Every structure is written in structure tokens, then in C-alpha cells.
């Protein structure tokens, strides 16, 4: 059992206690960040004269060799070690001897793990942002191709007013744009370096915390050493942002599932993103959308788990905080995978445009426009509302749309109807005359699409230069 402590103890840790306490099984994914943090720390120690240049060279060479051997599989990360920090340090000492024992000078596992987790999370934030940007490009491409694709807009899952597919997907573009803004905001707030905080009270060594912070791509060092080792706000914020991303994906998934059903038939999901039934040969199931919807609760659970862990922890570091990793890692992996798969599914979906338009036409989505037409002819809106309601009942009985009625039939309900009503309540007119900012009219949507394109063209994924 390789541990970084033991001088205070007179006997071995019970094996069950050791296994319960160990974190190597899941924190091994922090390996590269642990090595990177150690490199920055060693350079600073040598520059400050805390260790010799010879020790620095030996340690740097040892770290390089360990990293190379792990990467090519010659050195497995095994549960012989308590955590990733003991794995690196024990192997370093084994390889270079006495200089390896000086690596930990002026550093605690508390600020070391705080650094590793912050570095790892920062990279995942950048990676997630890249996935979202690519997903937004897919959404925008479909928007650009479907400015004239009419479909019903819904409230309460009831057909309400005609919109376009471009306008409908534009709502999701805004959701995921906000998700990217949240990630950027989190990155800005979290990008401070805890290394040098020590166990909780800093250190008596003359560390240059600004140097290590700059070397690791941070804006600067954390301002309070106790907060530096015990802060997990950035992780809670990220899990919250991931939960919102999953909520947006889940809403989108629900629509894909509905649109794919036999009752809607608005879309055809590509075979590569569908599955069949073991017993019913006719089935083609939207499993990717269903799994994304289902995995949303898994990400919510990670957020609540960390909130629950952190709520009762006094300053500064406590072992409870080891529980910040497993669920968080799972949530990060889940969200990246869901965005990537949903992106691929959406890019290959075929939209049944004729069925979507027919659904809008036979769902009385132009009823509001018919009422507005009467208002334009001098009928009070409340009377117009009642008149059109009666027309809808009549059409339901006849199994036809409002614009299928003859002018004589319409005039049975109100003499205000004239020949121009058909143009006024055509679906094209209903959509195109809605030109206020954010509306589905062609002119308004073309402006919005141009803005979305400008946003993506000028918005690179988040990144941090090390």
C-alpha cells in the first residue's frame, strides 16, 4: 500500500479501511493534470532557490519518463497506490531517488488535489463548449434550409399557430447559446490557482504563486488559502450548467420522440441512430433521444450529490470532499456523449415537410388570423373570437380546414368576410406577416439567422493556453 504518510502511525491501515479511503480507482484520470501541476511547482521551487537546479532537472526528467510510460502502457496505474498523487510521487522516488522526495516541498495533497480537479474541470468545460458550438452549427444549418418549412406551433401540446421549422429550431439555438455563455462565465470565475495554499494556511517557503498560476494558464492565485483548498463552487456551477444543458437536450429529445411517432410523422430518424424491436419487426425506435432524456436525471443526481456533500463541511479540507469526483466525472462524460450523439442524430434526420404543413393547415392554426381579419373589418375582437370559434366547430363537423370553406359558408357566420380572407388566412401569410423581432416571418428569421451565423463565425470554443 503506497501512501504519502505514515510516520505518525505504528501499524498498517486495515485493508478494508485502506480500500474505503483510496481514490486511485477514479482519480487516475487526473494523472496528466497532476504531472502538469508538479512540473509548474518544480520550476517555481528551483527559480525560488528552494530546490537546486540539479534536483529540478532530475525531477522533470523523472516526471517525463513516468508520463511517457503511462501513455504507452508500460506503467499501469494500479490500486497498489492510495491515489494518483502517491502513484506519481512513489514512482518518481523509485526512479530518481533522493531528488524525488523534494517534489512535495511547499505543497500539500489538499492544494494538489484542488489544483488537479480544477485543471481537469477547466479542460472539460472547454471541451463541452466545443461540442455545443458544433451542435449549434448543425442547428443553424437546418434553420437556414427551412425558413419556408411551415409547421404547427404548439401550446399545451395543442396546435396553436403556424410557425416554421427554422423558427422552432431557433428556440433551441437560443437555449444552447445561453448554455455556452454559462460555461464562459464559470470559466472566468473559476480560473484561479489554488496551488500554494498548502494544507490550509499556506507555507513558510517563499513560493511564487503568481509564477505557478501563470504557468498553468490561470489569471492568478486564489486569494485565501483556506478557500483555495476547500472551494468546490466552480464544480457545483459546472454541474448546474450541465444539468441545464441536459434539461434542454431532454426537451428537444421529447419533441424528436413525438415527431417520430406514427401519429405525427414529422421526421424520419436515420437508421444509424435508431434501433428495432426483438419481437415486433415493424418497429423503429428513437432510442438515442430516449436515452438522452433518461440520462438527464443521472446528471441532476450528480449535482444534488455534491450539494449534499458540501452543505455540512466546516473549513477547511475534509475527506468528504473526495466525493466530488466520481459523480462529477460521470456527469461530465454523460453530457459530452449526449451532445455528441444528439448532434449526429439531428444532422441526419429527414423532415417530412409536406406532413408538417398539412398538420398546421388542418389544425386550425390560422384561426387567430381569421379573428384578426374580422377585427380589421371592424368587428370587435371578442365577437370575432366567438365567430371563428363557431367556424372551427363547423369545420370539425365537416372534417375540413377553415380555408376549405366557400365564401358563402363563411358569410353565414359574418357578413364581414370577403374574398380577400383567403389570402389573409393562408399559412404563408400567417407566418410572413409576423415580422416583429423574434417572430417566424421570413424577414425576421433571415435577420435572426444572419445574427446567429455572425455569432458562430466570431465565437471560437473556449480554450486555455498552458
N, C-alpha and C positions, 0 to 999 in steps of 0.2 A: 504494500500500500504506500504509494509515493505521496507524501504530504509536505507542505511548506512550513510545518510547525511540529513541535513535539518535545522541545526542551523542558517545558513546564510539566510534562506528563511522565508518569513512571511505568505505565503499561500500555499495551496496544489497545487501540479503539476496537470495541466489539465489531465483528464483521457486519452484522445487521445495521449497527449504528453507522458504520462507515458507508455502507451502500445507501442508506437513507439520506446521509449527509452529502454524498457525492453528486456532482452535476456533470461529469465528463460525458455522460451519455447524450446530453442535449447541448451543452455549451461548447462542444467541439467545433460547431460551425463558426465560432468566434475565433478560430485559430489564426487566420490571416490577419485579423484586426489586432489580436494580442501581439503578434510578431511586429506588426507595423507600429503599434504603440511603444513596444520595447525598443525598437530602433530609434524612435524620436527621443525617448527617455535617455538612452545611452549616449546619443550625440550631445544632448544637453549636459549630462553629467561630465563628459570629457571637456566640453567647452568651458564649464564652470570650474574645472580643476578638481572635481570630486573623485573622479577616477582618472587613471593615466591614459594617454593615447594608445599605449600598447594594449591595455585592457579593453579599450574601446574597439580596437581592430580585432582582437580575439573574439569578443562577444558578437560583433557584427558578422564576422565570418562564420561563427557557430550558428547564429540565427539563420543566415543564408542557407547553410547546409541542411539544417533541420527543415526549413520550408521546402527546399528542393526535394528532400527525401519523402516528406509527406505528400507533396504534389505528384511525385512519380510512383507512389505506392510502396516505396522501400521501408517507410517508417509508419506503421499503422498507429492511429490514436486509440489506445485501448483503455479499458476500465481499471487497469492497474493504477491509474492516476486518479486523484480526487477530482481534479478539474483541469481545464485547459491550461491554466496558469502553471500548475505544478507539472503538467506534461512538458511544457516548453522549458521551464527552468531546470527540471531534473535532467532532461536530455542535453541541455546546454552544459550543465556542470559535468555530466558524463563525458561530453566530447572535448571540452576545453579546460576542465579542471578549475583551479582557483579563481581565474577571472570570471567564470560563470556565476560564482557566488556573489559578485558585486553588482549583478544586474538589478537586483531588487533594492539597491541603496536609494533611500529617499522616496520609496514607493510602498504602498500597502495594497493588499488584494482588494481592499474596498474601493480605492480610486482606480485601480487597474480594471476591475470588472465594470465599474461605472463608465470608464472610457471605452472598453471593448463594446459594451452594449450600445453606447451612444454612436460609436463609429458604424457598427453594423446597422443600426436602425436608420441612421442617416443615409446609408447606401440604399437600403430597401425603399426609403421614401423616394429617392431619385429614380430607382428602377420602376416603382409603381407609377410615378409621374410619366415616365416614358411609355409605359403600357397605356395609360389614359390618353396621352397625346395621340398615339397611333389609333386608338379606338375612336377618338374624336374625328380623325381624318376619315375613317370609314363611315361614320355617321354623316359627315358633311358631304362626302361623295354621293351618298344616297339622297340627301337633301337636294343637291344640285341637279340630280336626274329626275326629280319628282315634284317640281314646282307646280305642275299641272295635273298631278295624280290626285283626283278627288276621292275622299273617303269620309265616312261619318265621324264626327267628333262626339264624344260621349260624356254625359254626366250621370252618375248613379248607375253606370253600365247600361244606360238607355241612350239611344240615338238622339242627339241634341241638335247640332248644327253642322253644316258641311265645312270641312277643312281640307287640307291637302296632306299627303304623306310627308311632304317636306316640312310643313308646319308642325306636324305631330312629332317627327323625329327631332325637330329643332328644340322641343321642350327638353328632350334628353341631352341634347348638346349643352344646354344651359346647366343642367344638373351636373354633368361631368366636368364642365368648365369650372364650376364652383368647387368641385372636389379637388381639382388641380390647385386652385387658389388656396384652399385649406392646407394642402401639402406644402406649398411655398411658405405659407405663414408659419407652419410648425417648424420647418427647416430654419427659418430666420430666428425663431425664438430659442431653438434647442442648440444652435451651433456654437456652443461654448465648451471649453475643455476642462474636465474635472481632474485630469492628471496633475498631481502636485498637492491635492487635497489631503493626501495621507490617509490614515485610518479615519480621522475626523477633524484633526486640529493642525493640519499642515505638517511641517517638518522643520527641524533646525538646520538642515542642509541648505546652502544658498542656491536653491533651484531657480532657474529662469523659466517660469511658467509661460511667459509670453512666447519664448522660443519654441517650446513644445507645442503650444496651441497653434502657432503659425505653421509649423512643420506638418501638422495633421489637418490643416485646412479649416481650422476654427477661427472665429472672429477674435477670440481672446480667451483667457482663463475664466472659469466660474468665479463669482465674486465672494462666495462664502464656502469655506471648506466643509462645514457640516452639511450644507445643502448640496455641495458638489458630490458627495458620496451617497446621499440618500434621496436625491431627486429622481423621480420617475414620471414627473408631469409630462415630459415630452412623449413618453411611451403611452401614457393614457390618452394624450391628444391624438397620437397617431392611430391608436386602436379605435378611438372615437371616429376619426376621419375614415378609417377602413370600414367601420360599421355603417357610416352614411353611404359610402361607395356601394356596399353590398345591398343596402336598402334600395338604392337607385337601380342596381342591377336586378334586384328581385322584382321591382315594379315592372321593369322592362321585360323580364322573363315571363311575368304573368300575362302581359299583353301578347308576347310571342306564342305562349301556350294557347291563349284564347283564339288568336288569329289563325293558328294552325289547326284548330278543331274543325270537324266536319260541318258544324253549324255556321262558322264564319268563312272559312276557306279563303282568307285574305292573302295567305302566304303558302309557299311550299319550301320547307326546310330541306337543305341539301342532304343527300343520303349519308355523306361523311359525318354529319352532325345529328343523325337520327339513329334509333335502334328499332328492332322489331319485337314481336311477342313470341314466346316459346310455344304458344298454343294457338294463337289467332293469326293466321297468315296475312290478313289484310292490314294489320296494324303498322303504323309508322309513328313512333313516339318521339316527342320533343325532350328527350332525356337531359340534354345539356342545360336547357332552360329550367327544367325541373330541379336538377341538382344544384344549379346556381341559387335558385330560390330556397332550396333546402339548406344549403351551406351558410346562408345568411345568419341563422341562429347560432351557428358554430362561432362566427366572428363576434356576434353580440356577447356570447358567453365568455370569450377571452377578455373583453372589456370589463364585464362585471366581475370576473375573477380577479383582475388586477385592482379594480376599485376596492374590492373586499379585502384583498391582501394589504393594501396601503392604508386603509382607513384607521387602523389602530396602532400604527407603528410610531413609537416615540423616536426623537433624534438620538443617534444618527443612523448608522447602518445596523440592520438586524438581519438575521439569517432568513427571515420570512421573504426577504426581497429576492432570494434565489428563485422564488416562484414567479418572477416577472418574465421568465424566458419561455418555458415550454408552450404555454397557451399563446403567447405573443408570436413565437416562431410559426406556430400552426396557422394563426390568423393571417400573418404576412404571406405565407405560402399559398393559403387558400385564396386570398384576394387576387394576388398576381395571376394565379392559374385561372380563376373565374373570368377576369378581364380578358385574358388572352384567348380563352376558348369562346367566350361570348363574341368577341371581335371577329374571330374566324367564322362563327356561325352566321352573324349578321351580314358579313361581306358576301356570303354565298346564298343568302335567302332570295327566292324569286317571289316577287309581289304580283298578285293577281289583280291587276289594275281595273279590269272591267267589273270584276265581282265587287271590288271596293266601291266603285262609283255607283253600281246598281244598288248596293246596300244603302248608300246615302240617299239615293233617289226614292227608294221605297220605304225609307224610314221616316218620312215626313220631316227631314232635316231643314227643308225650306219653309216650314210653317211660320217661323218667326218673320221671315222676309215677306211672306204673304200678308201677315198682320201689318208690317211696316209699310207695305204697298198701300193698304187701305188707309193708314194714317196719313200717307202722302196725298190721298184723295179727299181728306177732310174728315174721316171717321175718327172718333175718339179712340185712343189705344185700347181702353178697357172693352169697348164694344167690338173693336177689331179682333181682340183676343178671343172673345166669345164666338164671333162669326167663324173664325178659322178653326176653332175647336170643333164646331159643328161640322165644318167641311171635312176635317180629319175623320170624324165618326162616320160620315157618309162614305168616304174613300175606303175605310176599313171594311165597311159592309160590301162595297163593290170590288174590293181587292185591287185597288189601283192607286196611283200616286196623284197628288194634287194637280200637277200639270198635265195629267191624262184627261182631266175633266174638260168638257166643252165650255165655251164662254157662256152659253145659255145656262148650263148647270151651275156655274159659278155665280151668275147673276140671280139665281134663285135664292142665294144666301145674302147677296148685297148688290145693289144696282151700281155701286162704285167700281165694280170690276169692269175693265175694258180690255181691248186686245193686247195692250202693252203689258198685261200682267204676266204673260208667258215669258217674256224676256226678263222681267223683273225677278221672277222666281226660278229661273233656270239655275242649275247648280253653279255653272261658270260665273254667272252674275253674282250669285250669293257670296261666292268666295272672293271674286276680284274687286268687289266694291268695298271690301273690308281692308282699308288702307292705313289705318292708324298704326303707329309703331307697335310691333309685336303681333300684328294680325296676320292672317293667312293669305291676304291678297297678293297677287303676283308681284306688284311693285314693291310692297312692303317686304316680301320674302326675298326678293333679289337684293335689296339693301342689306337685309339681315345676313344673307349668305355671304355677301361681299365682306361684311364685318367679321364673320366667322373665319373666312379664308384669310383675311388680314391678320387676325389673332393667331391662327396656327402658323402662318408663314413667319411671323415675328416672335414666336414662342417656342424656344427650344426646351427639351426636357430638363428638369432640374439636374444639376451636377455640382460636384465639389472637387476642386483641384487639390490633389495631395502633392 
